[in-house]
């Protein structure tokens, strides 16, 4: 069996998951093991509710995932105001470009069996539309984008190299690309990913094996919608941070992402939900400090964040 596992090690990959759970030697530039990511910040009113709750609970939110329903649905003025407030509060913003799942005329993705084909952009026209929405958001000042397609990631990486996209722009690969092993993580890093979200149900040993292979931060769910498994890892977060640092912890309670991020969901609902996410982050930080006091978060507003530039 040793020879079998060595086949992967020949190519720079761990031959097994790291069941010994070694400490990660990597950190964020400020020395932190982990940071807080709040998703589903759909509009300015949601952002204001999140900022208010984070200040009240003294939770250092570092990054937000914005416009999960699609940045296309915010007008230019809304985008600029959003970017301005986020910069003032030193929040990195990862924008979700275009519209949400099943947004074009193709319907295979939303069928029971077609779902396994994954979130991929259909055709050159749709690829151009997504890039156009990203450039629209760049013009409004945003410097971070969520990517669900490896082909798009490759293209954006080349555009960043050529100066068509600002060099400090961050590309975060979504959980919906379905990556879950060291080789997949390595491919994403080679294509230009700056941070990525592996599948939500990976064990600490699996996450540790990925950490041995790549340097970019991993984005790990602490809570997850019921439709994707309903995972809750509040007590496990300290161990995950120890073996997978640097990592962003993210919170997505609810029934399903499809139900949470439709255009007709009310502002009041999103404001209440984002406050609950900040509360979960506060609880997680309390438990991390209790379980493993040496595991530390980054301070608020670190210098390496890709802040908006409105």
RAFEN-V314889 format. One record per residue. RES is the residue in one letter. PHI is phi in radians with two decimals (999 if undefined). BURIAL is 1 if it has 16 or more other C-alpha atoms within 10 Angstrom, else 0. D_LAST is the distance of its C-alpha to the last C-alpha in Angstrom with 2 decimals. Layout:
RES|PHI|BURIAL|D_LAST / RES|PHI|BURIAL|D_LAST
This chain:
X|999|0|55.80 / X|-1.04|0|54.50 / X|-1.12|0|54.78 / X|-1.07|0|52.95 / X|-1.17|0|49.92 / X|-1.16|0|50.00 / X|-1.05|0|49.20 / X|-1.26|0|45.53 / X|-1.11|0|45.46 / X|-1.01|0|46.59 / X|-1.83|0|43.18 / X|1.42|0|41.15 / X|-1.98|1|40.92 / X|-1.15|1|42.61 / X|-1.29|1|45.85 / X|-2.48|0|45.61 / X|-1.10|1|43.24 / X|-1.49|1|43.17 / X|-1.19|0|45.62 / X|-1.35|0|46.15 / X|0.91|1|42.56 / X|-1.28|0|41.74 / X|-1.11|0|39.10 / X|-1.29|1|35.91 / X|-1.56|0|35.57 / X|-1.66|1|31.80 / X|-2.51|1|29.14 / X|-1.16|1|25.43 / X|-0.97|0|24.77 / X|-1.50|0|25.15 / X|1.68|0|28.50 / X|-1.28|1|27.72 / X|-1.38|1|29.56 / X|-2.52|1|27.20 / X|-2.32|1|23.89 / X|-1.85|1|23.09 / X|-2.08|1|21.23 / X|-2.01|1|20.99 / X|-1.73|1|20.89 / X|1.27|1|20.89 / X|-1.56|1|17.87 / X|-1.42|1|17.94 / X|-2.74|1|15.97 / X|-1.05|1|14.51 / X|-1.13|0|18.12 / X|-1.17|1|18.87 / X|-1.07|1|16.03 / X|-1.12|1|17.36 / X|-1.13|1|20.86 / X|-1.13|1|20.13 / X|-1.08|1|18.65 / X|-1.08|0|21.68 / X|-1.21|1|24.12 / X|-1.13|1|22.84 / X|-1.16|0|23.18 / X|-1.14|0|26.57 / X|-1.67|0|27.85 / X|1.02|0|26.28 / X|-1.73|1|24.94 / X|-1.41|1|22.38 / X|-1.27|1|20.06 / X|-1.83|1|18.21 / X|-2.46|1|16.82 / X|-2.17|1|16.46 / X|-1.75|1|17.34 / X|-1.84|1|15.53 / X|0.82|1|16.86 / X|-1.06|1|20.20 / X|-1.30|1|21.61 / X|2.10|1|19.21 / X|-1.13|1|15.65 / X|-0.99|1|17.53 / X|-1.46|1|18.58 / X|-1.83|1|15.29 / X|-1.37|0|14.51 / X|-1.06|0|11.38 / X|-1.15|0|10.98 / X|-1.09|0|11.63 / X|-1.09|1|9.15 / X|-1.12|1|6.18 / X|-1.14|1|8.29 / X|-1.04|1|9.08 / X|-1.09|1|5.89 / X|-1.11|1|5.77 / X|-1.14|1|9.47 / X|-1.08|1|9.66 / X|-1.13|1|8.02 / X|-1.02|0|10.35 / X|-1.68|0|13.10 / X|0.94|1|12.61 / X|-1.95|1|12.92 / X|-1.29|1|12.71 / X|-2.03|1|12.04 / X|-1.83|1|14.40 / X|-1.51|1|13.99 / X|-1.63|1|17.34 / X|-1.36|1|17.20 / X|1.06|1|19.76 / X|-1.72|1|22.30 / X|-1.36|1|24.47 / X|-0.89|1|27.84 / X|1.18|0|30.28 / X|-1.46|0|27.67 / X|-1.81|0|29.45 / X|-1.40|0|33.10 / X|-1.30|0|34.57 / X|-2.09|0|36.34 / X|-1.01|0|37.93 / X|-1.01|1|35.21 / X|-1.63|0|35.98 / X|-1.54|0|39.73 / X|-1.05|0|41.63 / X|-1.52|0|42.51 / X|-1.18|0|39.59 / X|-1.00|0|37.23 / X|-1.26|0|38.34 / X|-1.27|0|36.90 / X|1.47|0|33.44 / X|-1.42|1|30.00 / X|-2.20|1|29.88 / X|-1.47|1|28.26 / X|-1.55|0|31.11 / X|1.46|0|31.44 / X|-1.24|0|29.48 / X|-1.03|0|28.20 / X|-1.15|0|26.51 / X|-1.07|1|25.15 / X|-1.13|0|23.55 / X|-1.11|0|22.13 / X|-1.13|1|20.48 / X|-1.07|1|19.02 / X|-1.06|0|17.84 / X|-1.18|1|16.06 / X|-1.11|1|14.40 / X|-1.15|1|13.28 / X|-1.07|1|12.05 / X|-1.28|1|9.86 / X|-1.03|1|8.81 / X|-1.08|1|7.86 / X|-1.33|1|5.72 / X|2.06|1|3.96 / X|-1.35|1|7.21 / X|-2.31|1|9.74 / X|-2.68|1|12.86 / X|-2.48|1|15.35 / X|-1.52|1|18.81 / X|-2.15|1|21.59 / X|-2.04|1|25.04 / X|-2.45|1|26.80 / X|-1.12|1|27.93 / X|-1.11|0|28.04 / X|-1.10|1|24.37 / X|-1.05|1|23.71 / X|-1.02|1|25.81 / X|-1.10|0|24.05 / X|-1.11|1|20.51 / X|-1.07|1|21.95 / X|-1.19|0|23.41 / X|-1.11|0|20.27 / X|-1.18|1|18.49 / X|-1.09|0|21.58 / X|-1.50|0|21.65 / X|1.54|0|18.09 / X|-1.34|0|17.20 / X|-2.23|1|14.67 / X|-0.92|0|12.84 / X|-1.10|0|15.57 / X|-1.52|0|13.94 / X|-1.21|1|13.42 / X|-1.87|1|15.82 / X|-1.99|1|18.34 / X|-1.87|1|20.28 / X|-1.54|1|23.59 / X|-1.28|1|24.68 / X|-1.04|1|28.04 / X|-1.32|0|28.98 / X|-1.38|1|29.66 / X|1.39|1|32.60 / X|-1.43|1|32.81 / X|-2.67|1|35.26 / X|-2.57|1|36.96 / X|-1.04|1|36.47 / X|-1.15|1|36.92 / X|-1.10|0|34.25 / X|-1.09|1|31.77 / X|-1.11|1|32.71 / X|-1.05|0|32.10 / X|-1.08|1|28.54 / X|-1.10|1|27.84 / X|-1.14|0|29.45 / X|-1.42|1|27.33 / X|2.05|1|24.05 / X|-1.15|1|23.35 / X|-1.75|1|21.62 / X|-2.90|1|22.86 / X|-2.58|1|25.14 / X|-1.89|1|26.80 / X|-1.22|1|30.59 / X|-0.94|1|32.90 / X|-1.36|1|33.16 / X|-1.84|1|36.91 / X|-1.30|0|37.31 / X|-1.31|0|39.60 / X|-0.97|1|38.76 / X|-1.12|1|41.11 / X|-1.18|1|39.20 / X|-1.11|1|35.84 / X|-1.13|1|37.54 / X|-1.17|1|38.77 / X|-1.11|1|35.30 / X|-1.09|1|34.12 / X|-1.13|1|36.95 / X|-1.82|1|35.56 / X|-2.23|1|31.77 / X|-1.79|1|29.45 / X|-1.17|1|26.23 / X|-1.07|1|25.60 / X|-1.80|1|27.27 / X|-1.91|1|25.88 / X|-2.03|1|28.93 / X|-1.20|1|29.66 / X|-1.68|1|31.37 / X|-2.40|1|31.96 / X|-2.52|1|31.95 / X|-1.00|1|32.69 / X|-1.03|0|36.39 / X|-1.13|0|36.20 / X|-1.91|0|35.16 / X|2.15|0|37.75 / X|1.10|1|36.78 / X|-1.15|1|36.44 / X|-2.29|1|36.14 / X|-2.19|1|36.00 / X|-1.02|1|35.36 / X|-1.29|1|38.42 / X|-1.50|1|37.88 / X|-1.04|1|34.37 / X|-1.07|1|35.80 / X|-1.17|1|37.88 / X|-1.09|1|35.09 / X|-1.08|1|32.85 / X|-1.12|1|35.84 / X|-1.65|1|36.55 / X|-2.01|1|33.15 / X|-0.95|1|30.82 / X|-1.44|1|27.98 / X|-2.46|1|27.08 / X|-1.73|1|24.65 / X|-1.70|1|26.59 / X|-2.25|1|25.57 / X|-2.35|1|27.18 / X|-2.48|1|27.96 / X|-1.29|1|30.91 / X|2.48|0|32.20 / X|-1.40|0|34.48 / X|-2.82|1|32.49 / X|-1.12|1|28.98 / X|-1.04|0|30.08 / X|-1.38|0|30.93 / X|-1.34|1|27.85 / X|-2.13|1|25.13 / X|-1.47|0|26.58 / X|-1.05|1|24.70 / X|-1.54|0|27.40 / X|-1.20|0|27.17 / X|-1.25|0|26.51 / X|-1.03|0|23.59 / X|-1.11|0|26.29 / X|-1.10|0|27.49 / X|-1.13|1|24.18 / X|-1.14|1|23.70 / X|-1.13|0|27.24 / X|-1.15|1|26.86 / X|-1.18|1|23.77 / X|-1.15|1|25.73 / X|-1.14|1|28.61 / X|-1.13|1|26.57 / X|-1.13|1|25.55 / X|-1.07|1|29.24 / X|-1.09|1|30.32 / X|-1.11|1|28.05 / X|-1.08|1|29.73 / X|-1.09|0|33.13 / X|-1.04|1|32.43 / X|-1.10|1|31.45 / X|-1.08|0|34.66 / X|-1.24|1|36.73 / X|-1.05|1|35.28 / X|-1.10|0|36.19 / X|-1.33|0|39.63 / X|-1.34|0|40.41 / X|-2.56|0|39.05 / X|-1.04|0|37.99 / X|-1.35|0|37.20 / X|-1.46|1|34.34 / X|-2.04|1|31.24 / X|-1.45|1|27.65 / X|-1.20|1|24.70 / X|-1.23|0|23.62 / X|-1.09|1|20.43 / X|1.04|1|17.15 / X|-1.07|1|18.73 / X|-1.19|0|17.36 / X|-1.51|0|17.44 / X|-1.14|1|14.95 / X|-1.51|1|12.26 / X|-1.23|1|9.42 / X|-1.03|1|6.00 / X|-2.25|0|3.82 / X|-1.22|1|0.00
